[in-house]
Amino acid sequence: MKKFLAILSFLFCFNLAYAGLSVDPSVTNVFGEPGSTYEGKYTVKNTYERNINITVEVTKGNTFSANKDADVNSWLVFEKYKYFIPAGEKVEVPYTVKVNENFKGSISARINFSVDQEEGQMISISISVPIYVTVQGTENVDFGIDSLDLYTAGDFISYKLKLENKGNVHIRHSGNVEIYTKKKKKLLKTLPIQETVPTYCEQKRDFNERLLPKTDLKKGKYVAVFKVRALGKEVTKEIKFKVSRLGEIVTQ
């Protein structure tokens, strides 16, 4: 009996568009137990002033190593891989996700929608969108801050954070940074860490972001506490630093 996958979430509310082609949704997350299936669809629009033919191609994405030998076309199946779209019209492209009983953690793919080139055409137009499948009941959320540094870039104090994802599912972290005076005697500021691009399972990723204008901190010694959260887990890391009279950063 077919079991329905619980959730399909769109991380972005806009579609992905390039030249005369658009695809909606641009990112898909599916959550389901082993043995379950899900039926979904993409909406592909032709914004050219001419008719086009498109080809759908599926390739492997960032996947937990235990699932690396799975044939992507065995678990992500499209009804058709060729479509004709009249000028200004759109088509729905149905697909089925089949979560194998042996899958663990996560598995993913990229779906490429390309406009078939006409004779003499020099430019190839295509859009690639990811689909992430999380196998419920098998998730291992395990990540940490591998390294952390503060530096001055222009008029801002910025940070470089390397996140290491040791788990079997990809994460999109968020959180906050707390700025304290020397020896954490007084909390001065709490600044947000905005959700951003994913860190894939069994990989590391660098994040370089502005923290605050350097004029916001006077000359002195401080402590920054980074609190990073994803999928119900939080990790922290502290860094001590000094601000010079000119607003330059020296870490300790």
C-alpha positions as semicolon CSV with decimal commas, in nm:
position;residue;x (nm);y (nm);z (nm)
1;M;0,000;0,000;0,000
2;K;0,135;0,342;-0,090
3;K;0,227;0,558;0,206
4;F;0,212;0,935;0,166
5;L;0,515;1,143;0,252
6;A;0,426;1,385;0,526
7;I;0,566;1,721;0,421
8;L;0,677;1,905;0,111
9;S;0,829;2,242;0,198
10;F;0,937;2,523;-0,029
11;L;1,228;2,715;0,117
12;F;1,182;3,002;-0,122
13;C;0,855;3,165;-0,214
14;F;0,974;3,270;-0,559
15;N;1,037;3,060;-0,864
16;L;1,368;3,030;-1,044
17;A;1,378;3,212;-1,376
18;Y;1,640;3,262;-1,643
19;A;1,592;3,423;-1,983
20;G;1,280;3,262;-2,132
21;L;1,233;2,984;-1,877
22;S;1,107;2,966;-1,518
23;V;1,070;2,675;-1,276
24;D;0,860;2,661;-0,959
25;P;0,946;2,557;-0,690
26;S;1,318;2,641;-0,689
27;V;1,396;2,419;-0,386
28;T;1,201;2,118;-0,262
29;N;1,229;1,933;0,070
30;V;1,048;1,604;0,117
31;F;1,019;1,416;0,448
32;G;0,907;1,055;0,463
33;E;0,957;0,719;0,628
34;P;1,134;0,427;0,458
35;G;0,898;0,264;0,208
36;S;0,687;0,575;0,155
37;T;0,621;0,758;-0,172
38;Y;0,533;1,114;-0,269
39;E;0,386;1,257;-0,587
40;G;0,474;1,615;-0,672
41;K;0,508;1,846;-0,969
42;Y;0,710;2,133;-1,110
43;T;0,556;2,419;-1,301
44;V;0,770;2,519;-1,598
45;K;0,681;2,837;-1,785
46;N;0,790;2,950;-2,130
47;T;0,830;3,328;-2,133
48;Y;0,970;3,333;-2,486
49;E;0,767;3,472;-2,773
50;R;0,814;3,139;-2,950
51;N;0,729;2,776;-2,886
52;I;0,995;2,563;-2,719
53;N;1,073;2,203;-2,634
54;I;1,235;2,120;-2,302
55;T;1,425;1,818;-2,174
56;V;1,423;1,703;-1,811
57;E;1,742;1,543;-1,679
58;V;1,803;1,403;-1,329
59;T;2,148;1,378;-1,167
60;K;2,273;1,287;-0,821
61;G;2,291;1,556;-0,554
62;N;2,463;1,579;-0,216
63;T;2,373;1,249;-0,053
64;F;2,461;1,062;0,267
65;S;2,737;0,813;0,191
66;A;2,523;0,514;0,293
67;N;2,295;0,594;-0,002
68;K;2,568;0,677;-0,254
69;D;2,515;0,367;-0,467
70;A;2,143;0,428;-0,518
71;D;2,046;0,493;-0,880
72;V;1,885;0,839;-0,882
73;N;1,639;0,729;-1,150
74;S;1,515;0,447;-0,928
75;W;1,387;0,674;-0,651
76;L;1,305;0,994;-0,845
77;V;1,086;0,913;-1,145
78;F;0,930;1,157;-1,392
79;E;0,624;1,072;-1,602
80;K;0,792;1,225;-1,909
81;Y;1,131;1,374;-1,984
82;K;1,032;1,578;-2,293
83;Y;0,774;1,858;-2,307
84;F;0,644;2,101;-2,568
85;I;0,551;2,445;-2,429
86;P;0,378;2,706;-2,650
87;A;0,492;3,068;-2,626
88;G;0,381;3,229;-2,300
89;E;0,232;2,904;-2,168
90;K;0,331;2,669;-1,886
91;V;0,322;2,296;-1,821
92;E;0,311;2,083;-1,510
93;V;0,587;1,824;-1,482
94;P;0,479;1,541;-1,244
95;Y;0,724;1,319;-1,059
96;T;0,727;1,051;-0,790
97;V;0,972;1,012;-0,500
98;K;1,015;0,655;-0,376
99;V;1,195;0,625;-0,042
100;N;1,373;0,290;-0,045
101;E;1,338;0,076;0,269
102;N;1,718;0,075;0,300
103;F;1,767;0,453;0,274
104;K;1,905;0,634;0,579
105;G;1,954;0,999;0,660
106;S;1,916;1,189;0,337
107;I;1,936;1,156;-0,037
108;S;1,913;1,430;-0,296
109;A;1,914;1,507;-0,665
110;R;1,927;1,795;-0,909
111;I;1,669;1,832;-1,182
112;N;1,783;2,014;-1,493
113;F;1,525;2,172;-1,725
114;S;1,686;2,271;-2,055
115;V;1,550;2,431;-2,371
116;D;1,627;2,217;-2,674
117;Q;1,850;2,411;-2,907
118;E;1,736;2,493;-3,256
119;E;1,964;2,477;-3,556
120;G;2,206;2,768;-3,556
121;Q;2,127;2,863;-3,195
122;M;2,443;2,954;-3,001
123;I;2,318;2,990;-2,644
124;S;2,188;2,699;-2,435
125;I;1,928;2,787;-2,171
126;S;1,877;2,559;-1,868
127;I;1,771;2,576;-1,503
128;S;1,881;2,331;-1,233
129;V;1,684;2,292;-0,908
130;P;1,756;2,066;-0,607
131;I;1,529;1,821;-0,429
132;Y;1,623;1,698;-0,080
133;V;1,470;1,387;0,078
134;T;1,501;1,328;0,454
135;V;1,432;0,972;0,568
136;Q;1,232;1,015;0,886
137;G;1,336;0,809;1,185
138;T;1,692;0,768;1,058
139;E;1,823;1,124;1,100
140;N;2,153;1,191;1,276
141;V;2,195;1,562;1,342
142;D;2,561;1,615;1,432
143;F;2,743;1,939;1,354
144;G;2,991;2,176;1,514
145;I;3,188;2,495;1,463
146;D;3,521;2,380;1,323
147;S;3,687;2,724;1,328
148;L;3,593;3,084;1,398
149;D;3,764;3,416;1,332
150;L;3,679;3,787;1,347
151;Y;3,829;4,051;1,121
152;T;3,776;4,406;0,998
153;A;3,654;4,450;0,642
154;G;3,598;4,810;0,540
155;D;3,367;4,976;0,791
156;F;3,245;4,649;0,939
157;I;3,353;4,382;1,184
158;S;3,296;4,053;1,005
159;Y;3,332;3,688;1,092
160;K;3,450;3,373;0,919
161;L;3,287;3,058;1,050
162;K;3,360;2,706;0,927
163;L;3,075;2,468;1,001
164;E;3,137;2,093;1,000
165;N;2,838;1,868;0,938
166;K;2,916;1,517;1,064
167;G;2,553;1,404;1,042
168;N;2,358;1,230;0,768
169;V;2,122;1,516;0,673
170;H;2,197;1,861;0,532
171;I;2,141;2,160;0,760
172;R;2,058;2,527;0,716
173;H;2,181;2,695;1,029
174;S;2,074;3,016;1,198
175;G;2,132;3,155;1,547
176;N;2,277;3,459;1,714
177;V;2,598;3,622;1,835
178;E;2,625;3,770;2,184
179;I;2,884;4,043;2,238
180;Y;3,009;4,083;2,596
181;T;3,257;4,307;2,770
182;K;3,583;4,158;2,900
183;K;3,533;3,832;3,097
184;K;3,165;3,833;2,995
185;K;3,074;4,077;3,271
186;K;2,807;4,257;3,068
187;L;2,605;4,165;2,761
188;L;2,625;4,452;2,511
189;K;2,457;4,325;2,197
190;T;2,273;4,024;2,056
191;L;2,299;3,996;1,678
192;P;2,117;3,750;1,450
193;I;2,277;3,484;1,232
194;Q;2,043;3,457;0,936
195;E;1,955;3,124;0,774
196;T;2,155;3,076;0,459
197;V;2,277;2,810;0,215
198;P;2,300;2,448;0,334
199;T;2,597;2,262;0,476
200;Y;2,571;1,916;0,329
201;C;2,611;1,597;0,530
202;E;2,969;1,482;0,590
203;Q;3,106;1,813;0,461
204;K;3,245;2,144;0,586
205;R;3,146;2,490;0,465
206;D;3,284;2,841;0,520
207;F;3,054;3,132;0,597
208;N;3,179;3,491;0,577
209;E;2,933;3,751;0,702
210;R;2,922;4,106;0,835
211;L;2,860;4,124;1,207
212;L;2,827;4,494;1,294
213;P;2,974;4,837;1,205
214;K;3,314;4,878;1,371
215;T;3,201;5,213;1,513
216;D;2,956;5,022;1,737
217;L;3,238;4,903;1,965
218;K;3,480;5,129;2,149
219;K;3,845;5,050;2,208
220;G;3,870;4,761;2,453
221;K;3,848;4,386;2,511
222;Y;3,541;4,178;2,432
223;V;3,404;3,825;2,409
224;A;3,181;3,707;2,124
225;V;2,967;3,397;2,185
226;F;2,838;3,232;1,867
227;K;2,525;3,019;1,910
228;V;2,445;2,819;1,598
229;R;2,120;2,623;1,566
230;A;1,980;2,374;1,317
231;L;1,719;2,098;1,334
232;G;1,667;2,135;1,710
233;K;2,037;2,130;1,803
234;E;2,253;2,420;1,923
235;V;2,632;2,449;1,934
236;T;2,834;2,738;2,079
237;K;3,183;2,875;2,043
238;E;3,350;3,176;2,209
239;I;3,617;3,404;2,074
240;K;3,801;3,679;2,264
241;F;3,907;3,989;2,077
242;K;4,036;4,342;2,114
243;V;3,923;4,654;1,931
244;S;4,192;4,913;1,862
245;R;4,142;5,288;1,867
246;L;4,095;5,274;1,489
247;G;3,839;4,997;1,515
248;E;4,070;4,719;1,399
249;I;4,021;4,366;1,535
250;V;4,282;4,150;1,708
251;T;4,168;3,805;1,819
252;Q;4,317;3,628;2,122
